[in-house]
């Protein structure tokens, strides 16, 4: 049975309060634990509306679970998406107070800056690249507000706005016509020690394929990507836990670097 409008409104309100008070919700129970994907995207939309009514603004979208290992971890068969909000969009060198987060994790991502809209279905990698003004080195910090790692699934991830918490962007905008995005390599260091490397192929084989997936998925919800939106395409590296006091730096060959601290 589909969620009622009241149930959708109630969960969105609970999620907003959980973020504001830095207090996680208990694992989902019926009717939410039995809800469909479409129901959970309706909860997500209701949550985003509440945030924009409170003065925030949508500046883009994010895609999660863009490789088979992540999908397997969360019990998914495809990626999921969420909204990037202005209050969470930060610049290189940002200091994010650890006390404002619940159970954060960090991902190394390529952010696409769109100069033209993308309307699915049937958007291709070529069309994504043609619509892209530039790409930027970025971190996404994800922070679930329902349950705990690693026991998250489709319902928690989607309803909770794709578990988006913050994005940190580098200062360099690199034109895509000078890059092979599937071959872009990133090196991630934590507190001065190299942690892991990754390449663009980890993101659905090509980061632009993730943006194409998003445009086509949005079309099933009668929506599209607007010119000027930023799209966080998915992580080139495995998700990394964050502790208070950590400092991360990621260097993306051909794109630039980005740093963030968690005092």
Secondary structure as GFF3:
##gff-version 3
##sequence-region A 1 263
A	DSSP	alpha_helix	5	21	.	.	.	ID=ss1
A	DSSP	three_ten_helix	32	34	.	.	.	ID=ss2
A	DSSP	alpha_helix	37	53	.	.	.	ID=ss3
A	DSSP	beta_strand	58	64	.	.	.	ID=ss4
A	DSSP	alpha_helix	68	74	.	.	.	ID=ss5
A	DSSP	beta_strand	80	85	.	.	.	ID=ss6
A	DSSP	three_ten_helix	86	88	.	.	.	ID=ss7
A	DSSP	beta_strand	89	91	.	.	.	ID=ss8
A	DSSP	beta_strand	94	95	.	.	.	ID=ss9
A	DSSP	three_ten_helix	98	100	.	.	.	ID=ss10
A	DSSP	beta_strand	105	114	.	.	.	ID=ss11
A	DSSP	alpha_helix	125	131	.	.	.	ID=ss12
A	DSSP	beta_strand	132	142	.	.	.	ID=ss13
A	DSSP	alpha_helix	154	159	.	.	.	ID=ss14
A	DSSP	three_ten_helix	161	163	.	.	.	ID=ss15
A	DSSP	beta_strand	164	169	.	.	.	ID=ss16
A	DSSP	three_ten_helix	176	178	.	.	.	ID=ss17
A	DSSP	three_ten_helix	181	183	.	.	.	ID=ss18
A	DSSP	beta_strand	185	190	.	.	.	ID=ss19
A	DSSP	beta_strand	193	199	.	.	.	ID=ss20
A	DSSP	three_ten_helix	200	202	.	.	.	ID=ss21
A	DSSP	alpha_helix	207	220	.	.	.	ID=ss22
A	DSSP	beta_strand	230	235	.	.	.	ID=ss23
A	DSSP	beta_strand	240	241	.	.	.	ID=ss24
A	DSSP	beta_strand	247	252	.	.	.	ID=ss25
A	DSSP	beta_strand	256	261	.	.	.	ID=ss26
###
